[in-house]
Amino acid sequence: MAAAADVAVDAVGDRATAAERRPVVTLRVDRNALVPALATLLIVLHLVLRSWTAAGGWFTDLDFQATAAALGVSDEVTGPPGAVALSRALAAVAPLSWPAAVGLALVGQLVVDVALYRLLVALFGHRPAVLLPLAVYLASTLPLVGGVWWSAAVVQLPVQLALLAATAAHVRYLRDGRPGAAVGAALAVAVGTLFSVGLLLVPLLLAVLTLLWWTEGPLRARLAGLVRHRSAWLLQLGAVAVGAGTRALTDRVPVDAAGLADGVRALPGTLSDTVLPGLTGGPWTWSPVAPTLAAPDPRAGVVAAAAVVVGVVALVTVVVTRGALRALLLAATAVVVGVVTAAADPGAGDLPAGLVAPAAAALVVALCLGLAWLPVVGAPVVPRRRAWAQRGSGTRLVSGLLRPALGAVAVALLAAASLSSTTAFAGYWHDNHARSFVETAAAELAERPGVVLVDGPLPETVVPAALQPAVPASTVLAGLVDQPRWLPDGEVVYELATLDGEGRVQLAAVDPVAGSGAGPVPDCGWTAGPEPADVPLEDAAPDGRWIVQVSYLGGSDNAVFITAGGARAGALVGPGLHDLFLQVTGPVDAVRVEVQDTGRPLCVGAVRVGTTRPLAGR
């Protein structure tokens, strides 16, 4: 007789042994292999979208300034000292190489993404739940502009990396007490301050993390636990002193008081229009603030929806998990402080308001989201379910909320929202007229070596009008292999060229702001011979940079000297009707023309003082 354990009854009542039954297959998933695989997939998708967005753009006006400074064409470049050094290094090695800039930015973003994932695993272990805070950061649009625009990337990416490196090193120090980890955290802070003065507050963030998660008991006991790590705090204090001192030497003032005040005033708008939508994959709509660049411009309904989503997530977190409120308050405080201090950085320059979002805010929110829900490995303080969530219907409700399928849906919704917002931003970023302008100018100048160009303003589609004085044509074209000869002050040339709106080389004509009118000598104008020809202008040209055009008629070879605006320059001239061009800086109310051989006079027919424009045609 078969044993009871070996006998079963099928659907029709036939008896069968266990060996005759079909074996049950149990699918076992290795968490240690699954979590890294899914994280890799999310990071790869993030980088693919970022590379597509970045590759369609090109350099902007501030990028041109860095290139010109690196090549010695100009000293006018703004930004934190670390960012300026990186920009100059790229410009010196690969000037105007957009693939090089995109490649470096993507490598930096890859390092940040991987560092965030490794920190989440170090804090919470190889659990699938770490993928949700990782997805929140990857789907956020807060790091978007700072990841594709080179002048912003050399600030935002190092700041994020420094924040992650300091936090990861400090966590290692808290676990094993090794001095090397504490030194690494301090070094990350010191280096990070070269890119943002906001990194000076990271030691405070690390102290709060230590106090709230790595100490326990009453406040006195917690403070005593904090003091036990005094060697780490002394190193952090030294890093702050070094960083602040370095920024004081490079920027003269470590904090821009006016920028700080502006940041405080703009804080409500930044939080509502940039941070809240950006954390939920928004803003979906953008507003152009400069050629190819756009700032978040969400509709009122989007702002309200983002606030509701963030509010509901925060409420559920606090209602379900005991101890979560401290993590949410830390996130909110860090975001507010980060937004304000970013505006107070003296190296921030005159960037349009709201253009570069605080990318580090997305990192802090992702980390604090994990701290609110997940226990920290090796830390004495862990979040716990509230009593109501551990019995009866509460247990079933919480279990439903924490199902992996619901997390997958949340990740998919974030990804879809991020894709929509990024695509909308790319519509502005890819519309970069500067690329075709510089490529056309490079081809034209290669065909016309030796041409003399006037260094003047460019179309607003290449450089905004507000930046024209600081970013002239010579700055934009500083990275070209075939450099033109730019007309300097105090040099006379016989023919002058300029660039039209498409980057083509054209002969230059002078649009006068002041002119001579008709001269006193019939059929001549003014005679330059034994006596110089002093040509008065009907309307004096005010202080500025001007092109002086002298039209003359000569009968033979001679040497001519032109004096205008405090500058005097000469040139050899031949017989016939010709023009001479001289660039001067300053007010001009009269022009003097002299000849070296006074026995061979020439006639000065007209004088124009003004700016240049391209002649029609070639």
Summary of the structure (lengths in Angstrom):
residues: 618
radius of gyration: 33.7
end to end distance: 108.1
largest distance: 140.9
contacts: 2077
relative contact order: 0.09
helix: 53%
strand: 18%
